Amino acid sequence: MLRRFQIAYLLVNAAHILSIGLVLGAIITLDLRIMGLFRQYPIGALGPPLSRVAAAGIGLAILTGLMLFSVRPIAYIHNTAFLIKVGIVGLGITNALLLNQNRHWRLALMNKEPSRRVQLSAFLSMAFWVSAIIAGRWIGFL
């Protein structure tokens, strides 16, 4: 469908970019708070809503990404940048899932000072998501 209707491709592509904005905006804000910025805002207040916004953004990004992938699946499967992006997104999601199962994260949500382990997870999170954006931009150049 996206191949036949350019406006549909345009709208799905725009939705993909907007969903990435949701992910980055929410995750970077939360990660920076975990790493010590914005201390006036309790992690317990920021964590749950920002995590939900990020999860919704990731879900929408995956959905729209699959739709975009369907236009040229063979080309994308052979695109190194695409494969790197998919791997990095997987690392970002795995990092988030592991953090949510971590007792140190639950303590941080009770407004305790984040442990070094939680701070490391926040740093890795930022690195993964920014790297995924860079790899995504790289796709069109290969």
N, C-alpha and C positions, 0 to 999 in steps of 0.2 A: 504494500500500500504506500509506504513512504517513497518508494522509487517512482511511483506514478504521480503522486501529488506533492509537488515541491513545497507548497504551503504547509502541508502536514509535516514534512521533514523539518522545515523552519521552526514550527511550533514545538515539535518534540526536542529539537536541538536547544531551543530557548528554555524549555522546561528542564532539560538536563543541566544547563548552566545555572539556572535558578536553584535547583536542588543542591548543586555543589556549593552555592553560596550559603544555603541553609546549613549544610554540614560544616563548612569552614567557619562561618560566623559563630555557631554554637560551640563547636569543639575548641577553637582557638581561645575564645573567651573563657571557657571552663578550664582549659589547660593552663592558661596564664594565671588564673586565680589559684589553681592548685600549686603552681610554682612560686606563688608569693605576691603577685600583683593584685590589686583591687581588694585588699584585705578588709576593707570596710563592708564587703558583701560576704555573708557567711556561705561556705560551700554547701551547707545543708539547704540553703534557700536557692542557690544557683544550680546545684547539681542535677536535681530531678527534672526541672523544666528544660534545661539546656540539653540534657541527655536525650529527652524525648524529641526535641526539635532535631537534634543530630540524627537520631534513629529514623525519623520520618524523612529527613533529607537523604539519608543513605538508601532507604527503601525506594524513594522516588528516583534517585540517581541510578540505581540498579535497573529499575523498570525502564526508564527512558534510555539508559545505556544499551539494554538488550534490544530495544526497538531500533536504535541507531545501528547496532551491530548487524541486525537482520538485513540491512541494505547491502552490505558487502562482507559477508561472514568469512569467505575464503581469504580475502585481502587482509582482514584484521587478524585472522589466525596466524598469518605469516608476517605480521608486523611486530617487530621486536618491542617497540615502545608500548604497543597495546598489551602484549604479554607481561611486560614489566609493570604496567599500570594495574592490571588485574591482580598480579601478585602482591603489589604494595597495598591495594585496597583490601585484599585478604588479610594482610598483616595488620592493617589498621582496625579492621573488624575484630580480629582475634584479640588484639590488645585491649579493645574496649570490653569484649566479653570476659576476658580474664580479670580485668580490673573490677568489673561489676560483681565478680565472685569472690573478691579479695576482702578479707576482714578489715584490712587497713583502710580500704575505701569506705566501708560501712562506718568505721570510726570517724573518718573525715566528714561524712554526711551528718554525723552528730556534732559537727562543728569542732572536732578535735583538730589539732594541727596535722596536716598531711604528712605521712611518713615519707622517707626517702624513696621507698619502693613505689609509692603512689606518685611522687614527683617524677621519678624516672619514667613511669608509664605515661605521664602527661607530656614529658619531653619527647618520648618516642611517638606518641600520638601526633604531635605537631609535625614531627619529621616525616612520618608516614603520609599524612594527608597532604602536606605541601609537596612531597615527592610525587604523590599520585597526580596532583594537578600538573606538575612539570612533565611527567610522563605522558599525561593526556594531551597536553599541548604539543608534545613531540610526535604524536601519532601522525599528524598531517604532513610532517616533514620527511617521513620515511616511505 
